[in-house]
Amino acid sequence: MLYVGNFSYNDELDEAHNYCLMPCIVKAADADEALEKFANHFEDIRQNSDLLEGAKDKIGFNRIISD
């Protein structure tokens, strides 16, 4: 099943503190597996790029939708 997670954060490194929305799609057997995949994906992004640097440790989870 496909899961779409909606995540957000305020970019602390941007002078305007831009509000960033981040949709993410994963294929998983259930919602728990989807949440684990989302977490692993964002951890991978943190370790391999500076894309989420402005988020600090404050990425908000807004909702999850399945197909």
mmCIF file of the C-alpha atoms, coordinates in Angstrom:
data_MODEL
# 
_entry.id   MODEL 
# 
loop_
_atom_site.group_PDB 
_atom_site.id 
_atom_site.type_symbol 
_atom_site.label_atom_id 
_atom_site.label_alt_id 
_atom_site.label_comp_id 
_atom_site.label_asym_id 
_atom_site.label_entity_id 
_atom_site.label_seq_id 
_atom_site.pdbx_PDB_ins_code 
_atom_site.Cartn_x 
_atom_site.Cartn_y 
_atom_site.Cartn_z 
_atom_site.occupancy 
_atom_site.B_iso_or_equiv 
_atom_site.pdbx_formal_charge 
_atom_site.auth_seq_id 
_atom_site.auth_comp_id 
_atom_site.auth_asym_id 
_atom_site.auth_atom_id 
_atom_site.pdbx_PDB_model_num 
ATOM 1  C CA . MET A 1 1  ? 0.000  0.000  0.000  1.00 0.00 ? 1  MET A CA 1 
ATOM 2  C CA . LEU A 1 2  ? 1.192  3.547  -0.682 1.00 0.00 ? 2  LEU A CA 1 
ATOM 3  C CA . TYR A 1 3  ? 1.318  6.041  2.163  1.00 0.00 ? 3  TYR A CA 1 
ATOM 4  C CA . VAL A 1 4  ? 1.674  9.799  1.842  1.00 0.00 ? 4  VAL A CA 1 
ATOM 5  C CA . GLY A 1 5  ? 2.993  11.603 4.897  1.00 0.00 ? 5  GLY A CA 1 
ATOM 6  C CA . ASN A 1 6  ? 2.761  15.370 5.261  1.00 0.00 ? 6  ASN A CA 1 
ATOM 7  C CA . PHE A 1 7  ? 5.579  16.908 7.278  1.00 0.00 ? 7  PHE A CA 1 
ATOM 8  C CA . SER A 1 8  ? 6.590  20.509 7.964  1.00 0.00 ? 8  SER A CA 1 
ATOM 9  C CA . TYR A 1 9  ? 9.112  22.719 9.717  1.00 0.00 ? 9  TYR A CA 1 
ATOM 10 C CA . ASN A 1 10 ? 10.091 26.367 10.160 1.00 0.00 ? 10 ASN A CA 1 
ATOM 11 C CA . ASP A 1 11 ? 13.485 26.997 8.604  1.00 0.00 ? 11 ASP A CA 1 
ATOM 12 C CA . GLU A 1 12 ? 15.494 28.443 11.517 1.00 0.00 ? 12 GLU A CA 1 
ATOM 13 C CA . LEU A 1 13 ? 18.414 29.350 9.232  1.00 0.00 ? 13 LEU A CA 1 
ATOM 14 C CA . ASP A 1 14 ? 16.316 31.531 6.930  1.00 0.00 ? 14 ASP A CA 1 
ATOM 15 C CA . GLU A 1 15 ? 15.875 35.135 8.076  1.00 0.00 ? 15 GLU A CA 1 
ATOM 16 C CA . ALA A 1 16 ? 12.179 34.939 7.200  1.00 0.00 ? 16 ALA A CA 1 
ATOM 17 C CA . HIS A 1 17 ? 11.807 31.602 9.070  1.00 0.00 ? 17 HIS A CA 1 
ATOM 18 C CA . ASN A 1 18 ? 10.084 30.117 6.038  1.00 0.00 ? 18 ASN A CA 1 
ATOM 19 C CA . TYR A 1 19 ? 7.477  27.458 6.695  1.00 0.00 ? 19 TYR A CA 1 
ATOM 20 C CA . CYS A 1 20 ? 8.435  24.375 4.652  1.00 0.00 ? 20 CYS A CA 1 
ATOM 21 C CA . LEU A 1 21 ? 6.023  21.618 3.664  1.00 0.00 ? 21 LEU A CA 1 
ATOM 22 C CA . MET A 1 22 ? 7.445  18.193 2.825  1.00 0.00 ? 22 MET A CA 1 
ATOM 23 C CA . PRO A 1 23 ? 5.222  15.485 1.390  1.00 0.00 ? 23 PRO A CA 1 
ATOM 24 C CA . CYS A 1 24 ? 6.786  12.027 1.339  1.00 0.00 ? 24 CYS A CA 1 
ATOM 25 C CA . ILE A 1 25 ? 5.537  8.800  -0.301 1.00 0.00 ? 25 ILE A CA 1 
ATOM 26 C CA . VAL A 1 26 ? 6.483  5.258  0.765  1.00 0.00 ? 26 VAL A CA 1 
ATOM 27 C CA . LYS A 1 27 ? 5.278  1.751  0.003  1.00 0.00 ? 27 LYS A CA 1 
ATOM 28 C CA . ALA A 1 28 ? 4.548  -0.228 3.191  1.00 0.00 ? 28 ALA A CA 1 
ATOM 29 C CA . ALA A 1 29 ? 2.409  -3.052 4.551  1.00 0.00 ? 29 ALA A CA 1 
ATOM 30 C CA . ASP A 1 30 ? 0.844  -0.890 7.281  1.00 0.00 ? 30 ASP A CA 1 
ATOM 31 C CA . ALA A 1 31 ? 0.965  2.558  8.884  1.00 0.00 ? 31 ALA A CA 1 
ATOM 32 C CA . ASP A 1 32 ? 3.616  1.557  11.445 1.00 0.00 ? 32 ASP A CA 1 
ATOM 33 C CA . GLU A 1 33 ? 5.973  0.388  8.706  1.00 0.00 ? 33 GLU A CA 1 
ATOM 34 C CA . ALA A 1 34 ? 5.256  3.582  6.749  1.00 0.00 ? 34 ALA A CA 1 
ATOM 35 C CA . LEU A 1 35 ? 6.161  5.757  9.751  1.00 0.00 ? 35 LEU A CA 1 
ATOM 36 C CA . GLU A 1 36 ? 9.391  3.813  10.206 1.00 0.00 ? 36 GLU A CA 1 
ATOM 37 C CA . LYS A 1 37 ? 10.252 4.315  6.539  1.00 0.00 ? 37 LYS A CA 1 
ATOM 38 C CA . PHE A 1 38 ? 9.513  8.043  6.781  1.00 0.00 ? 38 PHE A CA 1 
ATOM 39 C CA . ALA A 1 39 ? 11.794 8.330  9.829  1.00 0.00 ? 39 ALA A CA 1 
ATOM 40 C CA . ASN A 1 40 ? 14.584 6.398  8.105  1.00 0.00 ? 40 ASN A CA 1 
ATOM 41 C CA . HIS A 1 41 ? 14.242 8.552  4.994  1.00 0.00 ? 41 HIS A CA 1 
ATOM 42 C CA . PHE A 1 42 ? 14.556 11.829 6.919  1.00 0.00 ? 42 PHE A CA 1 
ATOM 43 C CA . GLU A 1 43 ? 17.484 10.472 8.940  1.00 0.00 ? 43 GLU A CA 1 
ATOM 44 C CA . ASP A 1 44 ? 19.223 9.547  5.692  1.00 0.00 ? 44 ASP A CA 1 
ATOM 45 C CA . ILE A 1 45 ? 18.637 13.065 4.347  1.00 0.00 ? 45 ILE A CA 1 
ATOM 46 C CA . ARG A 1 46 ? 20.065 14.585 7.546  1.00 0.00 ? 46 ARG A CA 1 
ATOM 47 C CA . GLN A 1 47 ? 23.201 12.451 7.367  1.00 0.00 ? 47 GLN A CA 1 
ATOM 48 C CA . ASN A 1 48 ? 23.881 12.952 3.667  1.00 0.00 ? 48 ASN A CA 1 
ATOM 49 C CA . SER A 1 49 ? 22.890 16.558 2.948  1.00 0.00 ? 49 SER A CA 1 
ATOM 50 C CA . ASP A 1 50 ? 22.201 19.926 4.528  1.00 0.00 ? 50 ASP A CA 1 
ATOM 51 C CA . LEU A 1 51 ? 18.648 20.100 3.169  1.00 0.00 ? 51 LEU A CA 1 
ATOM 52 C CA . LEU A 1 52 ? 17.040 19.813 6.625  1.00 0.00 ? 52 LEU A CA 1 
ATOM 53 C CA . GLU A 1 53 ? 19.662 21.800 8.523  1.00 0.00 ? 53 GLU A CA 1 
ATOM 54 C CA . GLY A 1 54 ? 17.243 24.672 9.192  1.00 0.00 ? 54 GLY A CA 1 
ATOM 55 C CA . ALA A 1 55 ? 14.696 22.305 10.708 1.00 0.00 ? 55 ALA A CA 1 
ATOM 56 C CA . LYS A 1 56 ? 16.992 21.543 13.653 1.00 0.00 ? 56 LYS A CA 1 
ATOM 57 C CA . ASP A 1 57 ? 15.169 18.694 15.470 1.00 0.00 ? 57 ASP A CA 1 
ATOM 58 C CA . LYS A 1 58 ? 11.679 20.076 14.879 1.00 0.00 ? 58 LYS A CA 1 
ATOM 59 C CA . ILE A 1 59 ? 10.074 18.314 11.927 1.00 0.00 ? 59 ILE A CA 1 
ATOM 60 C CA . GLY A 1 60 ? 6.335  18.165 12.497 1.00 0.00 ? 60 GLY A CA 1 
ATOM 61 C CA . PHE A 1 61 ? 4.168  15.260 11.388 1.00 0.00 ? 61 PHE A CA 1 
ATOM 62 C CA . ASN A 1 62 ? 0.851  16.558 10.075 1.00 0.00 ? 62 ASN A CA 1 
ATOM 63 C CA . ARG A 1 63 ? -0.940 13.457 8.790  1.00 0.00 ? 63 ARG A CA 1 
ATOM 64 C CA . ILE A 1 64 ? -0.683 10.196 6.875  1.00 0.00 ? 64 ILE A CA 1 
ATOM 65 C CA . ILE A 1 65 ? -2.922 9.085  4.015  1.00 0.00 ? 65 ILE A CA 1 
ATOM 66 C CA . SER A 1 66 ? -3.081 5.633  2.389  1.00 0.00 ? 66 SER A CA 1 
ATOM 67 C CA . ASP A 1 67 ? -4.386 4.540  -0.983 1.00 0.00 ? 67 ASP A CA 1 
# 
